[in-house]
Amino acid sequence: MTTTSMKDVARAAGVSVGTVSNVLNRPEAVAEETRSRVLAAIADLGYVRNDSARQLRAGRSRTVAVVVLDVANPFFTDVVRGAEPLIESAGGVVTVCDSGEDVRRERRHLEILEEQRVLGLLITPVDDTSASWIERLSNHDIPLVLVDRGAGRHPHCSVAVDDVHGGRLAAKHLADRGHSRIAFVGGPASIPQVADRLAGCRDVCEEQGVALEVFTTAGLNFAAGREAVEQMLGLAERPTAMFCANDLVALGALQALTMHGVKVPHECAIIGYDDIDFAAAAAVPLSSIRQPRSQLGRTAAQLLFDEISEGEGHTHRNVVFQPELVARASTAQAL
């Protein structure tokens, strides 16, 4: 199939290649009659501009990459949806990369994104070992924003949720319902969000004399919740409540408890984290700690474009949102 070129358009419209280029890039610089003639030739010939070549000359693409821990987790889907309208309105396009909570896979994504000279990057790092590659991208003038993660010592913009406070909210809710033995389920512990949620939970348990059993999982998915329940049911003294590090883990645990005939919340209460849409729709509506998912994405995109437009005069901002308790049927029964 023959590709139509700008020369073909220019010949059909009876103008120079430079005029065609102006119609595409600076239409206000071309007389209306000439512009209409060129646009008609473009439509007749089916011309499609070679944007990759234009981007190569400019040294930058229009792609904003979003690197997430698990593309199957609706939490990250909602974050991307929050960011996408602003990115599109700025003339950019979103590409989503799934690290799968694997540092090596994350690094491979970052290598390719660096080669492609993406316009910017929104990233939820796998763990602290990601810092060197994040710094490398920043040093190569690729602006980035950390998402669902505080910046810590790193000089970057970030949007995050106070996960220690979220862990406290979940544990206090369970303790207030009369539970004196709680299981925390989530992992790996190297994920800072998991560590913070556990820290908040542990603080409340120590303050109120509540026994805490910790089940560290290999991931944050349905399977992790099911496996934790299998372990928990083997204990001589079982916890009467579970705090799961995210809703996918909690939904997996709910499924496993139901399969084993354990009544929720009468015999075991469950609370999750994120408040994804599936939480309210579960067979036993799931209590959860709500994060402002779309707002995280929208704010991250705004910070990214602020940095792009402000250049060297940009001052990094670290935005921290507060989570909220959403109590539903899975924790409704008081002991």
N, C-alpha and C positions, 0 to 999 in steps of 0.2 A: 504494500500500500504506500503510495507516494504522499509525503508530508508537505503540506502547504507552507511556504516560507513567507517572511515579511516582504521579500522581493516580489513574490507572486501577487500579494495584496497591493503593493505599490504600483505594479504594472497594470493591474485591473482597474485601479482607481485613478490612474494617470497622475500619480504624485511620487515624490521621492521616498526612499526608505526612512529617512529622517522624519518626514511628516507622519508616516505610519507610527513610528516610535512615539512621536509627540501625542498622537491621538490616544495611544495606549497608556502613556505615563503622565502627560501634561495636557489633557484635552482642552483646558482653558486657553492654551496658547495657539489653538488652531481655529480658523474661521469656521462658523457653523456649517456652511455649505460644504466645505472641504471635509470637515469631520463626518458629516452625514454620508458623503460619498465613500469615505474610507470604511466606515462602519458597515455600509451596505456590501462592500467588497469582502469584508471579513465574514459576514454572514453567508454570502453566496458561496465563498470558497471553503467555508468550514474551518477557518484558520484558528488554531489554538496556540497561544503564546508559549514559548519555552521558558517557563518560570525558573526552572533549575539553573539554566544558563545565566539568567538575570541575577539570581541569588549568588551564584558563584562569583560573578563580577563584583557584587556588593560585599562579598565576604561574610554573609550571614543569611541564614534561612528565615522563614517566617514561622517555623515550628516551635511551639512551646511544649517541651516534654514533661510529662508527669510520671514520676517513678514511684510506684506504690509497693507495699509489702505483699499484697494478695489481691489480685484483680477480681477474684471471686467473692471477696468480702463486700457486701453492699455499702459498708461505711465508706470505702474508697470510691465506689461508684458515685455516691452522693457528693463527695468532695470534688471529684472531677466535674460533675454537673454544675456545681456551684462556681467553678472557675471558668468553665467553657464560654458562657455568654460574654464575659468581659474580654476574654482572649480573642473571640471571634469579632467583637465590635472594634477591636484594635487592629484588625486585618490579619490576625494570626490563626493558626490551626493547631489543634491539640493532638499529640500522639501519646498513648499510654504504654508504659513499660512495666512489666510485672517482675519484681525481683524474687518473688517466691520465698522471701525471708532467707535468701541465700546470698552471702557476701560476694561469692565468685560470679554469680549470675548478675548481681547488681553492677559489679565492676565492668563486666562485659557490655552491659547496656551503656554505662557511662563512657566507655571507650568509643563506642560507635556514635553516641550523641556528640562527643567532643569532635570527632572527625567531621561530622555533619554541620558543625558550627551552628547549633540550634540557637534560636533567639533568646531563650531562657529556659530555666529548669525549676520545677516544683518537685521536691523529693522528700519522701519519708525514709530516712536511712535505716538500714537493717540494724546496725549497732554502731558503737563508737569507732570501730575499725574503718568505717566508711569515710572518716574525716579527711584522710590524706587525698583521696580522689576528689572529694568535694572541694578541697583547697586548690587542687590542680585545675579544676574547671574554672574556679573563681580567678585564679592567676592568669588564665587564658581569656579573661574578659567575657566569660559566660555568666551573666547574672543568675542568681538562684535564690530560692526561698525554701527554708525547711518547713515542712508541713507536719502537724501533729507531733512536733518535737521542738523543744526550746533550743535556742542557739547555744546556750552555755557559754563556753569560752570562745566560740567561733564567731568571727565578724560577719554575720549574715543576718538578713531579716528572717523572722520566723513567726509562725502561727501555731499555737498549741492550746491544750486544755490542761487545767490544773488537775492532773491525774491523782496526785496524793490526796487532794480534797475529795475527788471522786471515790477513791477507795474508802475514805472515811465515811462518806455518805452511805455507801453500800453496807459497810460493817455496822454502822450505827443503826441503820434501818433494821437489820437482822437482830441486833442485840435488843433494840426496843421492842421487837416482837417476842422477846423472851428466849431467844436461842443462846445457849451457853457453850455450844460446840459448833464451830463453823469450819467449812472446808473452803480454801482458796484454790481455784483451778485455773492454770494458765502458764504460758511459757513460749519460748525459752526465756529464762531470766535475763539474758543479755539484751532483750528488747526493753529499752528504757520505760516505755509506757507500762509494760507488765510489772517491772520493778517498782514503779511509783504507785501503781494501784495496790500492790501487795503491801508496800510501806504504809500507806494510809490505813489499810485494813488492819495491819499488825498494830499500829498505834492505838486504834480504838479497842481492839481485843485486849491489849495490855492494860489500858485505862479501866476497862470494865470487867476484867477478870474472866474473859471469854477464852476458851481453849480454841487454838487455831491449828488445823491440819493443812499442810501445803502440798498440793499435787502439781508438780512441775511437768508441763507437757512439752512435746517436741514442736508443736505448732498451735495456731489459734483457729481451729476449724471444728466441724462437727465430730470428726473421728476422735479428736482430743477429748471432747466432752464425754463421749461414750466410753472411752478407755478409762477415764478418771472414775466414772461411776463403777466400773467393774472392780477397780482397786478399792474404792471406798466401801463397797458392799462386803468386802472381805474383812473389814476391821471388826474387832470384837465390840468396840464402842463407836458406833457410827455418828458422824455429825448430823445434826438435824437441819442444817441449812448449807447452801453452797453459794459462794460468790465467784462467778466466772469472769475471767479477764476480758471477754467480749461476748456478744450475743450469739455468735456461731457456736462457741464452746457451750454456752448455756443451753442452746436449742438441742445440741447433741446430747447433753446430760439429761435434759427433759425427756428426750426420746428413750434413752436407755433406762431411766427410772420407770417410765411407763411400761416398757417391755418387761421389766422385772416385777411389776405389780406394786411398786412403791408409789403411794399417792402424794401428789404435789398439789397444795403445800402442806397437807395434813401430816405426812410423815417426813417430808423433806422439802423445805422451801428453796427457791432458786432466784437469784438476781443476776442479771447480765450487765453488759456495758456497751454503750453506743446508741441504744434505742433505734436500731434499724427497723424498717417497716415490718419485717417478719416477726418482730418481737410481739407486737400487739395482736398479730394474726395467728399466733401459736394456739394449739389445742387448749393449753392453759396459758392465757395471756401473760407474757413474761414481764416482770418488773425489771427495770434497767436504769442505768445512769446515762442520761441523755447528753450527747455532745452536739454542738451546733454544726453539723457536718457540712451543709451547703455554705454556711457562713465562713467556715474554715477555708474552703476552696476559693470563695469570692474574695476574701481578704488577702489570701496568698497571691492571687493573680493581681490584685491592685498594688500590693507591695512590689511585685516583680516589675510592673510597668512604671511604677514610680521610680524605681532604680534605673530602668532603661532610659527614661526621659530626663532624669536629673543628672545622670553621669557621675562625674567625680564629686559633685556637690551633694550627692545622696548621703543621708544619714540613716543607718540601719535601725529598724524598729522591730521590737519583739512583742507581739500581741498575745495575751493569755486570756482565754475565755474560761468562764466558770461552768462546770457541769451541773446538771439538775437531776434530782431523784424523780423517777416516774414509777409509782407503785401500782402494781396490777395484781391479778389473782394468784400468781405464783408465790407471793409472799403474804397473802391475805390472812392466813390462819395464824393467830397468836397462840403461843404455848401457855 
